[in-house]
Amino acid sequence: MDTLAETVKKTPTSPGVYIFRNANHEVLYVGKAIHLRRRVKQYFEKKKDVSPKISLLVPQIAHLETIQAISEFDALILEAKLIRQYQPKFNSIAKDDKSPLYIALSKENLARVSFVRKSDIQSQSVHNRDVFGPFPSKKVAQSLLKKIRRSIPFCMQKQRNGKPCFYAHIGLCQPCPSEIHALPLKQQKTETRIYQNHIRQLRLVLSGNSIKLRNTFLTRMNELAQQERFEEASIVREQIQSLNRLHTIHFDPMQYINQDAIMIHDLLDERTVLTELLQPWFPQLKLLSRIECFDISHTYGTFPVASMVVLHDGIPQTGEYRRFAIKTVHAIDDARMMAEVVTRRMKHSEWKYPDLIVVDGGKQQVKTIFSLPSIQEKHIPVIGLAKRREQIILYDTYAFHTITLPLANKALHIIERIRDEAHRFAITYHKNRRKKAFLP
């Protein structure tokens, strides 16, 4: 059996949750991380300024467990569930001496969404509300709800006086419960049913059952499309895309604990479907293990940067992500910028070469990268994902090919996931460079 130090060294670099246990295997602390190994190692580094909480915790750690997740969102929901399950004593020691924070949904006809502390729950009856959490801070909980709201409208307004809340004006609270109160009775019933459906959807996401919600959205979108109600279908499609961006993968986070085999099978399924999809054009392609994706970010050509993100067997390898400042291209030309970055990447023979390269872009970017001598020499397949219709673009020396897949297709899931992650990583680096340039 590995020692604790050996286990720490072998900790994966993906997002996920870590669990510290004592010698009796009792859970001491549950935490989440975007990069598990980096976060866990920080606990055991010798530092002068160590918080009292860490100085008490570390000597008691005898065992480490990690559960890999696909996204930070999944890790956050999973962390909250595990904390609630185990109630570790070191998670209850909050930095600001406040009790843990929960998201509460009231059980009234038009449910209210609010934040509550554990002390509030203990001092009041919980029969009239559902609570989700705990979350490490109000900032984290607010950020979570802000992201969810892009696909599921809901209301947090305290006073309902017949006037729409602020979020109703920007389409994030529709229908607004405050407005519903002022409607004629018949219309009230219709709008109330719509709002209650939104609350049911919110409960599913906060419970870690978003796969069920996504399947409901997909069924609804297909029904509307068959009825040629294309405008309504496009609205549901936007909800699905928002949910995709929120999760970056479509799993119930509890599967990470209870059914690891299901997660592994689904990831394998995605890679298998994508491999089979591309093999007619790239016959040499075997089951995809390493996929790299590149994205460019700039503001009208200023502070241009690029990102490279990596999936290994479908799981993000954040320790292998790379960022590049564009050095040779001084015009607004994303294809040439992409070519510079991929050329620089291919010079790093110490990095394992990818089985597939994905670029965020269309025909110009794909042909430019496909034609690079270093790519031709290694026979690495290159595909692009065009944003407008989420179409897969590929080039096989003679002609372009465009593949349009149903939203439920597993091949599209994995490509969207790595594209969105590359975009996030690139835009974060671009913002940091821009911010530094304006600092005195």
PADO-870648 format. One record per atom (N, C-alpha, C): y negated, x negated, z. Coordinates in steps of 0.1 Angstrom, whole numbers, plus 2048, in hexadecimal, padded with zeros to 3 digits. Layout:
N
YXZ;...
This chain:
440
80C7F8800;800800800;7F37F7800;7E97FB7F8;7DD7F37F7;7D57F4804;7CF7E9807;7C57E9812;7B97F080E;7B07F3818;7A47FA815;79B7F380B;79A7E580D;7927DD804;7977DE7F6;7A57DE7F5;7AB7DE7E7;7A87EC7E1;7A97F77E9;7A68047E4;7988057DF;78F8007E7;7818007E3;77F7F97D5;7857EE7D3;7847E67C7;78A7EE7BB;7947F67BE;79A7FE7B3;79480C7B1;78980F7B8;78381C7B7;77D81E7A9;77F8297A3;77B82B795;76B82B794;766829788;758829786;752836781;75A840781;75684E77C;74F855787;749861784;74486A78E;74F86F796;74C8747A2;75787A7AA;75387B7B9;75D87D7C1;75C87F7CF;7648757D7;75F86F7E2;7668667EA;76886B7F8;7748687FE;77786E80B;77B862814;77486081F;777856829;78085C834;78B856837;79385B842;79585084D;798854859;79B84A863;7AA846864;7AE83F86D;7BC83A86E;7C5846870;7C1851875;7C985D877;7C886686B;7C2861860;7C1869854;7B7875856;7AF875860;7A5880862;79987D859;794887853;789885849;77C882851;77687784E;769873855;75D87784D;75E876840;752878838;75687B829;74F884823;751887815;74488580E;74487E803;73887C7FB;73A87C7EC;73087E7E4;73187E7D6;72A8727D0;72D86E7C4;7268637BD;7278647AE;71D85F7A7;71E85F798;727853794;72784879C;72F83C79A;7368397A7;74383E7A8;74A83D7B4;74B82F7BA;74F8257B2;7518187B8;7458127BD;73A8147B6;72D80E7BB;7298147C8;72A8217C9;7268297D5;72F8257E1;73C8247DF;7458217EA;7438137EF;74180A7E6;73F7FB7EA;7327FA7F3;7288027F0;71C8017F8;71E803807;72880A80B;72B80D819;730800820;7367F7818;73D7EB81E;7357DF81C;7297E0816;7207D4814;7197D1821;7187C4824;7117C0830;7027C082E;6FC7C9836;6ED7CA835;6E77CA842;6DA7C6843;6D37C5850;6CF7D3854;6CA7DB84A;6C47E884E;6CF7F384A;6D77F6854;6E2800852;6DF80C85C;6E0818857;6DD82385F;6E782586A;6E382B875;6ED82D880;6F983587B;6F883E872;70384686D;70D83D867;70983485E;71282B856;718821860;71081C869;716812873;72181887C;72082587E;72B82C885;73782F87D;734833870;73E838867;74782D862;74282285D;749817856;75581285F;75280E86B;75E808873;76A812875;76781F873;772828875;77A82B868;77582685D;77C829850;78882184F;79382884D;7A082184B;7A682483D;7A2830837;7A883482B;79D83A822;79E837815;79583C80B;79D844800;7988507FD;79D8587F2;79285B7E9;79485B7DC;78A85F7D2;79086A7C9;7888737C4;78B87D7BB;78187C7AF;7868797A4;77D877798;779885793;76C88678F;767892789;76288E77B;75E898773;759895766;74A895766;74489B76F;73589C76F;73089B77E;72389977F;71D89978C;71D8A7792;71C8B1789;71C8BF78E;7298C2794;7348BF78D;7418C1793;7438BA7A0;73E8AE7A1;7408A67AE;7388AD7B9;72C8B27B6;7248B97C0;72B8C57C5;7308CE7BC;7378DA7C1;7438D67C9;74A8CC7C4;7578C87CB;7548C27D9;7498BA7DA;7458B57E7;7428C07F1;73B8CA7EC;7378D57F5;7448DC7FA;74D8DE7F1;75A8E57F5;7628DD7FF;7638D07FD;76B8C8806;7648C6814;7578C6814;7508C5821;7528D2828;7528DD822;7548EA828;7638EB82D;76C8E5825;77A8E6829;77D8DD835;7798D0835;77C8C783F;7728C684B;7668CA848;75B8C9852;75B8BB859;7598B0851;7598A3857;74D8A1860;75089A86B;745898875;739890870;73C887867;73187E862;728886857;72E890851;726898848;71C8A184F;71F8A485C;7168AD864;70B8A5869;70B898868;6FF89086D;6F588E862;6EC898861;6E2898856;6D788E859;6D188984E;6C787E84F;6BB884856;6B8891854;6AB896859;6AE89F866;6BA89D86C;6BD8A4878;6BE8B3876;6BF8B8869;6C08C6866;6CF8C9863;6D28D6866;6E08DA862;6E28DB853;6EE8DA84E;6F18DB840;6EB8E7839;6E78E682C;6E18F0825;6EB8F781C;6EA90581B;6F390D813;6EB915809;6F19197FE;6EC9237F5;6F29317F9;6EA93B7FB;6EE948800;6EB9527F5;6F595B7F3;6F39677EA;6F59737F3;6EB97B7F4;6ED9877FC;6F69927F5;6FB99B7FD;7059A47F7;6FE9B27F5;6F19B27F5;6EA9BF7F2;6EB9C27E3;6E69CE7E0;6E89D37D2;6E19C97C8;6D69C47CB;6CF9BA7C2;6CF9AD7CB;6D99A57C9;6DB99A7D2;6CF9907D2;6CC98A7DD;6C29807DE;6C89737DF;6C39697D9;6C895B7D9;6BE9537E2;6C494C7EC;6BB9457F6;6C29397FB;6BB931803;6C092580A;6C1928818;6CC92481F;6CE92682D;6D491A833;6D0918840;6D690D847;6E291284F;6EB908853;6F790C85A;6F3913867;6E890F86D;6E491587A;6E0924877;6DA92786B;6D6935868;6E393D866;6ED937860;6FA93F85E;70094286B;700938874;70793A881;6FF94488A;6F2945888;6EA94E891;6E995C88B;6ED95E87E;6EC96B878;6FA96F873;6FB97C870;70898186B;70997C85C;715977859;71797284B;71E97D843;720988848;727993841;71F998835;712996836;70A99C82B;706991821;70D986821;70997C817;715973814;71596D808;71F962805;718955805;71E94B80B;71793E80C;71F934805;71992A7FE;71F91F7F6;7199127FB;7219097FD;71C8FC801;7268F680C;7218ED814;7138E8816;70F8DE80B;7028DD80A;6FC8D3801;6F48C9809;6F48BC804;6EE8B280D;6DF8B380F;6D88BA807;6C98BC809;6C48C8801;6B88CD804;6B28D87FD;6AF8D47EF;6AC8C77ED;6A88C27DF;6B58C47D6;6C08C07DB;6CD8C17D3;6D08CF7D0;6CF8D87DA;6D28E67D8;6C88ED7CE;6BB8E97CF;6B18EE7C6;6B48EA7B8;6B78DD7B6;6BA8D87A9;6C68DF7A3;6D08E17AB;6DC8E87A7;6D98F67A1;6D18FE7A9;6CE90B7A5;6C590B799;6BC901798;6B390078C;6BB8FE77F;6C68F6780;6CE8F4774;6D7901771;6DC90777B;6E4913778;6DC91E772;6CF91F777;6C692A772;6C492A763;6C691E75D;6C491E74E;6CF926747;6DA92874D;6E4931747;6E693E74D;6E393F75A;6E594B762;6D894F769;6D0959764;6C495D76B;6C7964778;6BF961782;6C0967790;6B3966797;6B196D7A2;6A496E7A9;6A59697B7;69A9617BA;69995C7C8;68C9627CF;68696C7C9;67A9717CE;67C9787DB;6749767E5;67597B7F3;67098A7F3;66498C7ED;65E9997EE;6609A07E0;6659AC7E0;6679B47D4;65E9C07D4;6539BE7CD;6489C87CD;6469CE7C0;64F9CE7B7;64E9D47AA;6489CA79F;6439BE7A4;63E9B579A;6489AA797;6499A678A;65399C787;64F98E78D;65A987791;65797A797;65497078C;650964790;64C959787;65795677C;663956781;66E952778;67195D76E;66E969771;66F974767;66797275B;65B96C75D;652969752;65795E748;66095674D;66594B745;67494D741;678959743;68695D73F;691958747;68E954754;69994F75D;69D959768;697964767;69A96F771;69997C769;6A497F762;6A498B759;6B199375B;6B099F760;6A49A7764;6A09A2772;6949A4776;68F9A0783;6919AB78D;6979A9798;6999B47A2;68D9BB7A6;6829B37A7;6759B97AB;6709C47A1;6729C1794;66F9CA78A;6789D6789;6859D478C;68F9DF78C;68B9EA796;6869E67A1;6829F07AB;6789FA7A6;6709F679C;6659FE797;669A0678B;675A05787;67AA0C77B;67EA1A77E;67FA23774;685A30776;694A2F77A;699A38781;6A6A37787;6B1A3477D;6B1A3A771;6BCA38767;6BBA29762;6AFA25760;6ADA1775B;6B1A0D766;6AEA11772;6B1A0877E;6C0A0577E;6C8A1077C;6D7A0E77C;6DBA04772;6D6A05766;6DA9FC75B;6D69EE75E;6C99EC762;6C59DE765;6CC9D8771;6CF9E177B;6D69DC787;6E39D6783;6EB9DD77A;6F89D8776;6F79CB76F;6EC9C9767;6EA9BC760;6E89B176A;6DF9B4774;6DC9AA77E;6E99A7787;6F09B178A;6FC9AF792;7069A678B;7079A777E;71099F776;70B990776;6FE98E776;6F9980777;6FD97A785;6FC98278F;70097D79D;70F97A79D;717982797;72697F796;72897278F;72096F785;72296377D;71D957786;71295978E;70E94E796;71894B7A1;71E9557A7;7299537B1;73494B7AB;73894E79E;743946798;73F938797;733934793;72F926791;72F91F79E;7299267A9;72891F7B6;73591E7BD;73F9267B8;74C9267BE;75591B7B7;7509157AC;75790B7A4;76091279A;75D91E796;76692578C;75E92777F;75791E77B;74F91F76F;757920762;76391B762;76C91C756;76E92B753;77093375E;77294275C;765948756;75994475B;74D949756;74B945747;74E938744;74C934736;75593C72C;76193E731;76A946728;765954726;75F95A731;75996772F;74D967725;74595D726;73A95B71C;73F95A70E;74A95270C;7509506FF;75595D6F9;75C965702;7619726FD;75697B6F9;74C97B701;7409846FE;7399806F1;7379736EF;73196E6E3;7399716D7;7469706D7;74E9736CC;74E9826C9;74E98A6D3;74D9996D1;74099D6CA;7359976CF;72899A6C9;7279956BB;72D98A6B8;72D9856AA;73598E6A1;7409936A6;74999C69D;7419A969B;7399AD6A4;7319B96A2;7249B769A;7239AA696;7179A668E;70A9A7696;70B9A66A3;6FF9A66AC;6FC9976AF;6F79916A4;6F69826A4;6EB97D6AE;6E09856AF;6D59816B8;6DA9806C7;6E298B6CB;6E798B6D8;6F29806DA;6FA97E6D0;7049736D0;6FE9656D2;6F29636CC;6EB9566CD;6E69546DB;6E295F6E2;6DE95E6F0;6E99596F9;6F595F6F7;70195C6FE;70594D6FB;7039496EF;70793C6EB;6FE9326F3;6F19356F4;6E892C6FB;6EC92B70A;6F1937710;6F693671D;70292D71F;70B92D715;717925715;712916714;70991370B;70490570A;6FD900716;6F690971D;6F090572A;6FA902734;70590B734;71090873E;7178FB73A;7198F872D;71F8EC729;7178E072E;7098E172D;7018D6731;7018D4740;7038DF747;7048DF756;7108D775A;71B8DA754;7288D5758;72C8C8751;7298C8744;72D8BD73B;73C8BD739;7438C6740;7518C973D;7558D6743;7608DC73F;7628EA742;76E8EC74B;76E8E6757;7798E7760;7748ED76D;77D8F4774;77B8F8782;77C8EC78B;7718E8792;7728DB79A;77D8DB7A4;7828E77A8;78D8E77B2;79A8E17AC;79A8E179E;7A68DC798;7A88CD79B;79C8C679E;79D8B87A1;7A58B67AD;7A58BF7B7;7AD8BE7C3;7BB8C37C2;7BC8D07BD;7C98D77BE;7D28D47B2;7CC8D27A6;7D48D179A;7CF8C6791;7D08B9796;7CC8AE78E;7D38AE781;7DF8B2780;7E78B2773;7E08BB769;7DA8C676D;7D38CF764;7C78C875E;7BF8C1766;7B38BA761;7B88AF757;7C28A775A;7C789D751;7CC8A3744;7D38AE745;7D88B573A;7CD8BA731;7C38C0736;7B78C572E;7B08B9728;7AE8AE72F;7A78A3728;7B089D71D;7BD89D71F;7C6898714;7C58A2709;7C58AF70C;7C48B9701;7B88B76F9;7AC8B46FF;7A08B26F7;7A18A66EE;7A689B6F3;7A888F6EB;7B28916DF;7BC8986E2;7C789B6D8;7C18A46CD;7BA8AE6D0;7B48B76C6;7AA8B06BE;7A18A76C4;79789F6BD;79E8956B3;7A888F6B8;7B08856B0;7B688C6A4;7BC8976A6;7C289E69B;7B88A3691;7AC8A7696;7A18AC68D;79C8A1684;79C894689;796889681;7A0881679;7AD88367C;7B787B675;7B787C665;7B4888660;7B4889651;7AA87F64B;79F87C652;79687264C;798864652;79E86365D;7A0856663;7AF855667;7B885365D;7C7853660;7CB84A66A;7C483F66C;7C8834675;7C6838684;7BE843686;7BA847693;7C684C69C;7C78466A7;7D284A6B1;7CB8526BC;7D28566C6;7CC85D6D1;7C08566D7;7B585D6D8;7A98576DC;7A98536EB;7A78466EE;7A68426FC;79883F6FF;7918366F8;7838336FA;77A8386F0;7708406F4;7668466EB;7598416F0;75083C6E7;7438386EA;7398406E3;72E8446E9;72484C6E3;7168456E4;70E8456DA;70183F6DA;6F684A6D7;6EB8486DE;6E08516DC;6D38496DD;6C984E6D6;6BB8476D5;6B18506DC;6A884A6E3;69D8526EA;69084A6E8;6868516E4;67884B6E3;66E8576E2;6618536E3;65785D6E2;64E8596D6;6518606CB;64A85C6BE;64A84D6BB;6568486BE;6588396BB;6548306C6;64E8356D0;64A82B6DB;65582B6E6;65681F6EC;66081C6F6;66E8216F2;67381C6E6;6808216E1;68B81A6E8;6958226EC;6A181D6F3;6AD8246EE;6B981E6F2;6C58246EE;6CF8246FA;6D982D6F9;6E382D704;6F182C6FD;6FA826705;708826701;71082B70D;71783670B;72083B716;72E83B712;73783B71C;745839719;74E843720;757849718;76285171E;76F84971C;776848727;784842727;78E84D72B;796851721;7A085C724;798869728;78C86A722;784876725;77B876731;77C86B739;77486A745;769860744;75D864748;75185A747;75484D74F;751842748;75283574F;744830751;73D83575B;72F83275D;72C82375F;73681B764;73580D765;734806758;73880D74D;738806740;72D80C737;72481573C;719819735;70F80D733;70880E728;6FF803724;6F280A71F;6E7803722;6DA80871C;6D37FC715;6CC80070A;6C67F6701;6B77F96FF;6AF7EF6FF;6A17F06FA;6A17EC6EC;69C7F46E3;69B7F16D5;6927E56D2;6977DB6CB;68F7CF6C9;68A7CD6BB;6917D16B1;68E7CD6A3;6887D969B;6897E569F;6847F0697;6777F569D;66C7F5695;65F7F969A;65A805693;66280D68D;65E819686;66782568C;663831689;66B83C68E;67783E685;681837688;68D83767F;69A836688;69F84268C;6AA843695;6B683C690;6B983D683;6C583767D;6C582867E;6B982267B;6B881367C;6B980F68A;6B3816693;6B48136A2;6C28146A6;6C981E6A2;6D88206A5;6E08146A0;6DC810694;6E380468D;6E17F7695;6D57F569A;6D27E96A2;6DB7E96AF;6DB7F56B5;6E27F56C2;6F17F46C0;6F77FA6B7;7067F96B4;7097EB6B0;7017E56A8;7037D76A4;7037CE6B0;6F97D06B9;6F97C86C6;7057CA6CE;7097D76CF;7157DB6D7;7217D46D2;7237D36C4;72F7CE6BE;7307BF6C0;7257B86C3;7267AA6C6;72C7A76D4;72E7B16DC;7347AF6E9;7437B16E8;7497A66E4;7587A76E3;75F7A86F0;7587A56FB;75E7A6709;75F7B570D;7577BE706;7597CC708;7647D26FF;76C7DA705;7777DF6FD;7717E86F1;7767E66E5;7717EE6DA;7757FC6DB;76D8056D6;7708146D7;77A8186CC;7818236CF;78A82A6C5;7828336BC;7768376C1;76D8406BA;75F83E6BE;75683E6B5;74783E6B8;74184B6B4;73A8516BE;73285D6BC;72485A6BC;71C85F6B2;70E85D6B2;70786A6B3;6FC86B6BA;6F48776BB;6EB8786AF;6F087F6A5;6E8880699;6F088568D;6EA885682;6F188B676;6F588066C;6F388465F;6F987C654;6F386D653;6E686C655;6E085F654;6E585665E;6E685A66B;6EA852675;6F984E673;701858670;71085566E;71284B663;70C84D657;70E84464C;70983664F;6FE835656;6F882865A;702820663;70782766D;710820676;71E81D670;723827668;730825661;72F819658;724816652;72280B648;7207FE64E;71E7FD65B;71C7F0662;7287E7660;7267DA65C;7317D165A;73B7D0666;7357D0672;73D7CE67E;7467DB680;7417E667C;7497F367D;7547F3673;7507EF666;75A7EE65C;7657E465F;7627D9664;76C7CF667;7767D4672;7717DB67B;77A7E0686;7807EE683;77C7F4677;781801673;78080C67E;77480C684;77181668F;76C823689;77282E68B;76D83B686;75F83E68C;756844684;749848689;747857686;74285E68F;73F86C68D;73186F694;72B87968F;71E87E695;71F88C699;7168906A2;71589E6A6;7078A36A3;7068AB699;6F88B0695;6F48BB69F;6E98BA6A5;6E58C36B0;6E38D26AC;6DE8D469F;6DA8E169B;6E58EB69D;6F18E8698;6FC8F1698;7088EB69F;7068E06A6;7118D96AD;71C8D76A2;7198D1697;7228CE68C;7268C068D;7338BD68B;7388AF68A;7368AA67C;73089E67B;72D89866E;73588B66E;73C889663;74387C661;742878652;74486B650;743865643;74F85B641;75585D635;761855633;76084C626;754846624;75183C619;74D84460D;75384F60A;7518565FD;7478625FF;74986960A;74187560C;73F87961A;73588161D;73388762A;73D89362C;740896638;7488A263B;7428A8648;7418B5647;73B8BD653;7468C6658;7488C5665;7528CD66C;74A8D6676;74C8E3674;7468ED67E;7528F3686;7518F2693;75C8F669B;7589026A4;76190B6A8;75D9156B2;75990F6BF;7519166C6;74C9106D3;75790D6DD;7629156DB;76D9136E5;7769076E1;7749016D6;77D8F66D1;77C8EA6DB;7878E56DF;7888DA6E8;7828CD6E3;7848CB6D6;77E8BF6D0;76F8BF6D1;7698CA6CF;75A8CB6D1;7568C96DF;75E8CD6E9;75B8CB6F7;7588BC6FA;7628B46F6;7618A66FA;75689F6F3;7538A36E6;74889D6DF;73A8A16E5;7398AE6E8;72D8B36EE;72A8AC6FC;7358AA703;7348A4710;72F895710;73488D707;730880706;72287F700;71F8886F6;7128886F0;70788B6FA;70A895702;70089970D;6FE88E717;70988771B;70787D724;70087171F;70286E712;6FA86370B;6EB86770A;6E9873708;6DB878707;6D4877715;6DB87B71F;6D687A72D;6D386C730;6DC86372E;6DB855731;6CF84E72A;6CE85171D;6C384C715;6B5850719;6B485D71B;6A786371F;6A285E72D;6AC85C736;6A8857743;6A3849742;6A9840739;6A4832737;697833731;69583B727;68883C720;67D840729;67F84A732;67584E73B;672843745;67C83B749;679830752;67082674C;67382273F;66B818738;65D81D736;65C82A733;64E830731;64683073E;64D833749;646833756;64182575A;64A81B758;64680E75C;63B809753;63A80D747;62F80873E;62180D743;62181874A;61481E74E;61181B75D;61A814763;617810771;60D804771;60380477A;5F97F977B;6007EC77F;
